[in-house]
Amino acid sequence: SAYRLCIMRKLPNALARTLTSGTSGSSVLPDMSEVRSKLREIVGASTNWSDHVQAMQERKALHTLLAERQEDLSPRTMKDSYLEVILPLGSQPEIREKYLNVHNSVRFGRILEDLDSLGVLICYTHTKQEMQPKSPLSIVTALVDKINLCKKIIYPDRDIKFTGNVSWVGKTSMEVKMHMLQQHDDDYSPVLDATFVMVARDPENKRPAFVNPLIPEGPEEEEIFKQGELNKVRRIDFSTASLLKMAPTAEERNIIHDIFLNTLDTRQEGEKTASFQGRKLPPNSVWMEDTKLKGLQICHPQERNIFNRIFGGFLMRKAFELGWATACSYGGPRPFIVSVDDIMFQKPVEIGALLLLSAQVCYTEKNYIQIRVHSEVYDANTREHHTTNIFHFTFISENEVPRVVPNTYGESMLYLDGKRHFTAVMKEI
């Protein structure tokens, strides 16, 4: 099965510091609505959209609180940023509706939103200065490195607990590791592990800003920190070898050539005179071009984040739901998400923008469907399109799925890119 056992790092009890004082029983753990109001408080964000210009003006004055060098900031430990948050689906049925999908399980898109908010709050906890009620930092999601699931179904009537802490720090960026557990009898069992990368910027979100260094304590934390370094190197290597920059490897070229030969139409003029022109679809296959689904979203103020841009979690939810619909229409009525990886936030999405989403199946293997979702914004004033995100989702279907077949060179590159992402996910699992 694709669902590996999540190995939860049992951090010492001393880490179980929560947003509220008191013991760490679920009765005093903060919930997701408290996470969001805490974020607004830290940044001084306005609750009224019409006041946002004034609120942003007030943030400008916080420039003086920024450190000029990282060395001027006090080092922190992993337990300094450790948070536990409850999502009380079992004990507060009134919030259940928002999280419910048609199969009577939890909407994974909502979980993506919660992880995004929690990741930002963890970073603000790491960089908190005791004497400053408002943070001069604008902390935004740069990358969802990976989210791996070990449960197919998330139940809508049992409490969920999120835990997380900063696991690695550069000069202006932070890696955050989060875990999600769900109540089962009297215990919480693992559901997913997530790794996000956040970046700190100045109060106006224009330039990078320094963050507190991280000091690992003990061999286990040193191992986690070292893994953060390795993750950074892996991402650079993956980006350097991108098919937008480098030709495919010899092995990949052979794969594409085999697919091409497999689609030649030899019926027309016999085996000896097959032409480059005639192409046919092999049995139990689908042309990649025929797997696309598209969506459009008008970006309303309701979906804004604390910096009055569109909330990254909302973008992830919309992309995931379109990706799920694409997997559903391709491989059967109920695909399950196995992994999310390598979501790069290339450009912020402004309120009022038209967000265009395009999803397609780019690789298949047995029961697995690899989906790529491209998101871009259309600016009605300049009539320009800009890519904001590329999303990669791995789904598993209940039955074996047809093989997806690229027809053009561009589609062949998408196919190889999908295969690379799929192989990386399978290594993790």
C-alpha positions as CSV (number, residue, x, y, z in Angstrom):
1,S,0.0,0.0,0.0
2,A,1.1,3.6,-0.7
3,Y,0.3,4.6,2.9
4,R,3.4,4.2,4.9
5,L,3.4,4.4,8.6
6,C,4.0,8.0,9.7
7,I,6.9,8.0,12.1
8,M,6.0,10.7,14.5
9,R,9.0,12.2,16.2
10,K,8.0,12.1,19.9
11,L,9.4,15.4,21.1
12,P,9.8,15.9,24.8
13,N,6.8,17.1,26.9
14,A,8.6,20.3,27.5
15,L,7.9,21.1,23.9
16,A,4.1,21.0,24.4
17,R,3.8,24.8,24.9
18,T,0.6,26.1,23.5
19,L,-0.8,29.5,22.6
20,T,-2.7,29.6,25.8
21,S,-1.2,29.1,29.3
22,G,-2.2,26.0,31.3
23,T,-1.8,22.3,30.9
24,S,-1.9,20.7,27.4
25,G,-5.2,19.0,27.7
26,S,-7.4,19.4,24.7
27,S,-9.7,21.6,26.7
28,V,-7.1,24.4,26.7
29,L,-5.5,23.9,23.3
30,P,-6.2,26.7,20.9
31,D,-8.3,25.9,17.9
32,M,-7.9,27.1,14.3
33,S,-10.0,30.2,14.7
34,E,-7.7,31.3,17.5
35,V,-4.7,30.7,15.3
36,R,-6.1,33.1,12.7
37,S,-7.1,35.8,15.2
38,K,-3.6,35.5,16.8
39,L,-2.0,36.0,13.3
40,R,-4.1,39.2,12.8
41,E,-3.1,40.5,16.2
42,I,0.7,39.8,15.6
43,V,0.6,41.7,12.3
44,G,-2.0,44.4,13.3
45,A,-4.2,43.4,10.3
46,S,-7.5,45.1,9.9
47,T,-10.7,43.0,10.1
48,N,-12.4,45.4,7.7
49,W,-11.3,45.3,4.1
50,S,-12.0,49.0,3.7
51,D,-9.4,49.8,6.4
52,H,-6.6,47.8,4.9
53,V,-4.8,50.7,3.4
54,Q,-4.5,52.5,6.8
55,A,-3.5,49.2,8.5
56,M,-0.7,48.7,5.9
57,Q,0.5,52.4,6.4
58,E,0.8,51.7,10.1
59,R,2.9,48.7,9.4
60,K,5.5,50.8,7.6
61,A,6.5,52.3,10.9
62,L,7.7,48.9,12.1
63,H,10.7,49.1,9.8
64,T,12.8,50.5,12.7
65,L,12.4,47.2,14.6
66,L,14.1,45.0,11.9
67,A,17.5,43.6,12.6
68,E,20.3,44.8,10.5
69,R,22.2,41.5,10.9
70,Q,21.1,38.0,11.8
71,E,23.8,38.0,14.5
72,D,21.8,40.7,16.3
73,L,18.9,38.3,16.9
74,S,18.8,35.9,19.8
75,P,19.1,32.2,18.9
76,R,16.0,30.0,19.4
77,T,15.5,26.3,20.0
78,M,12.9,24.0,18.4
79,K,10.8,23.9,21.5
80,D,10.5,27.7,21.5
81,S,8.3,27.5,18.3
82,Y,6.5,24.2,19.2
83,L,2.7,24.5,19.0
84,E,-0.2,22.2,19.4
85,V,-3.6,23.2,18.0
86,I,-6.9,21.3,18.1
87,L,-9.6,21.1,15.4
88,P,-12.6,20.0,17.5
89,L,-14.6,18.2,14.9
90,G,-15.8,15.6,17.4
91,S,-16.5,17.9,20.4
92,Q,-17.9,20.8,18.4
93,P,-20.2,19.4,15.7
94,E,-21.2,22.9,14.5
95,I,-17.9,23.4,12.7
96,R,-18.1,20.0,11.0
97,E,-20.2,21.2,8.0
98,K,-17.3,23.4,6.7
99,Y,-15.0,20.4,6.7
100,L,-17.3,17.8,5.2
101,N,-17.1,16.3,1.7
102,V,-19.7,14.3,-0.2
103,H,-18.1,11.0,0.9
104,N,-18.7,11.9,4.6
105,S,-15.0,12.4,5.3
106,V,-12.9,15.5,5.8
107,R,-12.2,17.9,2.9
108,F,-8.4,17.8,2.4
109,G,-8.5,21.3,0.9
110,R,-9.6,22.6,4.2
111,I,-6.7,20.8,5.9
112,L,-4.3,22.5,3.5
113,E,-5.7,25.9,4.6
114,D,-5.2,25.0,8.2
115,L,-1.6,23.8,7.7
116,D,-0.8,27.1,5.9
117,S,-2.1,29.3,8.7
118,L,-0.4,27.1,11.4
119,G,2.9,27.2,9.6
120,V,2.9,31.0,9.5
121,L,2.0,31.2,13.2
122,I,4.8,28.7,14.1
123,C,7.3,31.0,12.4
124,Y,6.0,34.1,14.2
125,T,6.4,32.2,17.4
126,H,10.0,31.4,16.5
127,T,10.7,35.1,15.7
128,K,8.7,36.7,18.6
129,Q,10.4,39.5,20.5
130,E,9.0,39.7,24.0
131,M,8.8,43.5,24.1
132,Q,7.1,43.9,20.7
133,P,3.4,43.2,20.6
134,K,3.4,43.5,16.7
135,S,5.9,41.8,14.5
136,P,7.8,43.9,11.9
137,L,8.2,40.7,9.8
138,S,5.9,39.7,7.0
139,I,6.1,35.9,7.0
140,V,4.7,34.2,3.9
141,T,4.7,30.7,2.5
142,A,7.4,30.2,-0.2
143,L,7.0,26.5,-0.8
144,V,5.1,23.4,0.3
145,D,8.0,21.0,0.1
146,K,5.9,17.9,0.8
147,I,2.9,16.5,2.5
148,N,2.7,12.7,2.9
149,L,-0.4,11.0,4.1
150,C,-0.6,7.6,5.9
151,K,-4.4,7.4,6.2
152,K,-6.8,7.3,3.3
153,I,-9.7,8.6,5.2
154,I,-9.9,11.5,7.7
155,Y,-13.1,11.1,9.8
156,P,-15.4,14.1,10.2
157,D,-16.6,13.4,13.7
158,R,-13.3,13.0,15.6
159,D,-11.0,15.7,17.0
160,I,-7.9,16.4,15.0
161,K,-4.6,17.7,16.6
162,F,-1.9,19.6,14.7
163,T,1.6,19.9,16.1
164,G,4.6,21.6,14.6
165,N,7.8,23.6,15.1
166,V,10.5,25.3,13.1
167,S,13.0,22.6,12.0
168,W,15.6,24.5,10.1
169,V,16.5,28.1,9.6
170,G,18.6,30.0,7.0
171,K,19.2,33.7,7.0
172,T,15.7,34.8,5.9
173,S,13.9,31.5,5.5
174,M,12.5,28.9,7.9
175,E,11.5,25.2,7.4
176,V,8.5,24.1,9.4
177,K,7.6,20.5,10.1
178,M,4.0,19.8,11.0
179,H,2.1,16.6,12.0
180,M,-1.6,15.9,12.0
181,L,-3.1,13.3,14.2
182,Q,-6.7,12.2,14.7
183,Q,-8.4,10.9,17.8
184,H,-9.0,7.2,17.9
185,D,-10.4,5.8,21.1
186,D,-8.4,7.6,23.8
187,D,-5.3,8.2,21.7
188,Y,-4.2,10.3,18.7
189,S,-2.9,8.4,15.7
190,P,-0.8,9.9,12.8
191,V,-2.6,11.1,9.6
192,L,0.0,13.1,7.8
193,D,3.5,14.8,7.9
194,A,4.0,18.2,6.2
195,T,7.1,20.3,5.5
196,F,6.7,23.9,4.5
197,V,9.2,26.6,3.8
198,M,8.4,30.2,4.9
199,V,10.2,33.4,4.1
200,A,10.5,36.5,6.2
201,R,10.2,39.9,4.6
202,D,10.1,43.6,5.7
203,P,6.8,45.1,7.0
204,E,5.7,46.1,3.5
205,N,6.6,42.6,2.1
206,K,9.1,44.1,-0.3
207,R,12.5,42.9,0.8
208,P,13.9,39.8,2.7
209,A,14.4,40.3,6.5
210,F,16.6,38.4,8.9
211,V,15.2,35.8,11.3
212,N,16.4,34.3,14.6
213,P,19.0,31.5,14.2
214,L,18.0,28.0,15.3
215,I,20.2,26.0,17.7
216,P,19.4,22.2,17.8
217,E,19.5,20.6,21.2
218,G,20.6,17.0,21.4
219,P,21.2,14.3,18.6
220,E,17.6,14.0,17.6
221,E,17.1,17.7,16.9
222,E,20.6,17.8,15.2
223,E,19.3,15.1,12.8
224,I,16.1,17.1,12.1
225,F,18.2,20.2,11.4
226,K,20.6,18.3,9.1
227,Q,17.6,16.9,7.2
228,G,16.5,20.6,6.6
229,E,19.9,21.3,5.1
230,L,19.6,18.2,2.9
231,N,16.1,19.2,1.8
232,K,17.4,22.6,0.7
233,V,20.2,20.9,-1.4
234,R,17.7,18.4,-2.9
235,R,15.4,21.3,-4.0
236,I,18.3,23.1,-5.6
237,D,19.4,19.9,-7.5
238,F,15.8,19.3,-8.6
239,S,15.5,22.8,-9.9
240,T,18.9,22.7,-11.6
241,A,17.9,19.6,-13.5
242,S,14.5,21.0,-14.5
243,L,13.4,20.1,-18.0
244,L,12.9,23.8,-18.6
245,K,16.7,24.2,-18.3
246,M,18.2,20.8,-19.2
247,A,17.6,18.2,-21.8
248,P,16.1,14.9,-20.6
249,T,18.5,12.1,-19.6
250,A,19.3,9.3,-22.0
251,E,17.0,7.0,-20.2
252,E,14.2,9.5,-20.3
253,R,14.7,10.1,-24.0
254,N,14.3,6.3,-24.6
255,I,11.1,6.3,-22.6
256,I,9.6,9.1,-24.8
257,H,10.9,7.4,-28.0
258,D,9.2,4.1,-27.0
259,I,5.9,5.9,-26.3
260,F,6.2,7.6,-29.7
261,L,6.9,4.3,-31.5
262,N,4.0,2.8,-29.7
263,T,1.6,5.4,-31.2
264,L,2.7,5.1,-34.9
265,D,-0.2,4.0,-37.1
266,T,1.2,1.1,-39.1
267,R,-2.3,0.1,-40.5
268,Q,-2.2,2.8,-43.2
269,E,0.7,1.6,-45.4
270,G,2.0,-1.6,-43.7
271,E,4.8,-2.1,-41.2
272,K,7.6,-1.1,-43.6
273,T,6.3,2.3,-44.5
274,A,4.9,3.6,-41.2
275,S,4.8,7.4,-41.5
276,F,5.7,10.0,-38.9
277,Q,2.3,11.6,-39.6
278,G,-0.2,8.9,-38.6
279,R,-0.6,8.5,-34.9
280,K,-3.0,6.2,-33.1
281,L,-3.8,5.8,-29.4
282,P,-2.6,2.4,-28.0
283,P,-5.3,0.2,-26.2
284,N,-6.4,1.3,-22.7
285,S,-4.8,4.8,-23.1
286,V,-5.9,8.4,-23.1
287,W,-4.2,11.3,-24.9
288,M,-2.8,13.8,-22.3
289,E,-4.6,16.6,-24.1
290,D,-8.0,15.0,-23.3
291,T,-7.3,14.9,-19.5
292,K,-7.5,18.7,-18.9
293,L,-10.0,20.5,-16.6
294,K,-10.0,24.2,-16.1
295,G,-11.4,26.5,-13.5
296,L,-11.8,30.3,-12.9
297,Q,-11.9,32.0,-9.5
298,I,-12.6,35.7,-8.9
299,C,-10.4,36.7,-5.9
300,H,-12.8,38.4,-3.4
301,P,-11.7,40.2,-0.2
302,Q,-13.1,37.4,1.8
303,E,-10.2,35.2,0.8
304,R,-7.5,37.7,1.8
305,N,-4.6,36.9,4.2
306,I,-3.3,39.2,6.9
307,F,-1.3,41.1,4.3
308,N,-4.3,41.7,2.1
309,R,-3.2,39.4,-0.6
310,I,-5.0,36.2,-1.5
311,F,-4.5,33.5,1.2
312,G,-2.0,30.8,0.0
313,G,-4.2,28.1,1.7
314,F,-7.2,29.2,-0.4
315,L,-5.1,28.8,-3.6
316,M,-4.0,25.3,-2.4
317,R,-7.6,24.3,-1.6
318,K,-8.8,25.5,-5.0
319,A,-6.0,23.8,-6.9
320,F,-6.4,20.6,-4.9
321,E,-10.1,20.4,-5.5
322,L,-9.6,20.9,-9.3
323,G,-6.8,18.3,-9.2
324,W,-9.1,15.8,-7.4
325,A,-11.9,16.4,-9.9
326,T,-9.4,15.7,-12.7
327,A,-8.3,12.5,-11.1
328,C,-11.9,11.6,-10.4
329,S,-13.0,12.1,-14.1
330,Y,-9.9,10.1,-15.2
331,G,-9.6,7.2,-12.9
332,G,-12.9,6.5,-11.2
333,P,-15.3,8.0,-8.6
334,R,-13.1,8.2,-5.5
335,P,-9.4,8.9,-5.9
336,F,-7.4,9.3,-2.6
337,I,-4.7,11.8,-2.1
338,V,-1.3,10.2,-1.3
339,S,1.1,13.1,-1.5
340,V,1.4,16.8,-2.3
341,D,4.9,18.0,-3.3
342,D,6.8,21.0,-4.5
343,I,4.2,23.8,-4.5
344,M,6.2,26.9,-5.3
345,F,4.6,30.3,-4.6
346,Q,6.1,32.3,-7.4
347,K,4.0,35.4,-7.2
348,P,1.4,36.8,-4.8
349,V,-2.2,36.9,-6.0
350,E,-3.9,40.3,-5.6
351,I,-7.5,40.9,-4.5
352,G,-9.7,41.4,-7.5
353,A,-7.5,39.3,-9.8
354,L,-9.0,36.6,-12.1
355,L,-7.3,33.3,-11.1
356,L,-7.2,30.8,-13.9
357,L,-6.5,27.2,-12.9
358,S,-5.6,24.4,-15.4
359,A,-5.2,20.8,-14.3
360,Q,-4.2,17.7,-16.2
361,V,-3.0,14.2,-15.8
362,C,0.7,14.1,-16.6
363,Y,1.8,10.6,-15.5
364,T,0.1,7.3,-14.6
365,E,1.4,4.1,-13.2
366,K,-0.9,1.2,-12.1
367,N,-3.4,2.7,-9.7
368,Y,-1.5,6.0,-9.4
369,I,-2.4,9.3,-11.1
370,Q,0.0,12.2,-11.1
371,I,-1.8,15.6,-11.5
372,R,-0.2,18.9,-12.3
373,V,-2.2,22.1,-11.7
374,H,-1.0,25.4,-13.2
375,S,-2.4,28.6,-11.8
376,E,-2.1,32.1,-13.3
377,V,-3.6,35.5,-12.8
378,Y,-5.1,37.7,-15.5
379,D,-4.8,41.4,-14.9
380,A,-7.7,43.1,-16.7
381,N,-5.9,46.5,-16.7
382,T,-2.7,45.3,-18.4
383,R,-4.3,42.3,-20.2
384,E,-1.3,40.2,-19.0
385,H,-1.1,36.7,-17.7
386,H,1.4,35.7,-14.9
387,T,2.0,32.2,-13.5
388,T,1.6,32.2,-9.7
389,N,1.9,28.6,-8.8
390,I,2.5,25.0,-10.1
391,F,0.9,22.3,-7.9
392,H,1.8,18.6,-7.9
393,F,-0.6,16.0,-6.5
394,T,-0.3,12.2,-6.4
395,F,-3.6,10.3,-6.2
396,I,-4.4,6.6,-5.9
397,S,-7.4,5.1,-7.5
398,E,-9.3,2.0,-6.3
399,N,-8.7,0.3,-9.7
400,E,-5.8,0.4,-12.2
401,V,-6.1,3.5,-14.5
402,P,-5.6,3.9,-18.2
403,R,-2.2,5.0,-19.3
404,V,-1.8,8.7,-20.2
405,V,0.0,9.3,-23.5
406,P,1.8,12.5,-24.6
407,N,1.4,13.6,-28.2
408,T,3.7,16.6,-28.6
409,Y,7.2,17.4,-27.4
410,G,5.8,19.8,-24.7
411,E,3.5,17.1,-23.4
412,S,6.4,14.6,-23.4
413,M,8.3,17.0,-21.1
414,L,5.2,17.3,-18.8
415,Y,5.1,13.5,-18.7
416,L,8.8,13.2,-17.7
417,D,8.4,16.0,-15.1
418,G,5.3,14.1,-13.7
419,K,7.3,10.9,-13.6
420,R,10.2,12.6,-11.7
421,H,7.7,13.9,-9.1
422,F,6.0,10.5,-8.8
423,T,9.4,8.7,-8.4
424,A,10.4,11.2,-5.7
425,V,7.1,10.6,-3.8
426,M,7.4,6.9,-4.0
427,K,10.9,7.0,-2.5
428,E,9.5,8.9,0.5
429,I,6.7,6.4,0.9
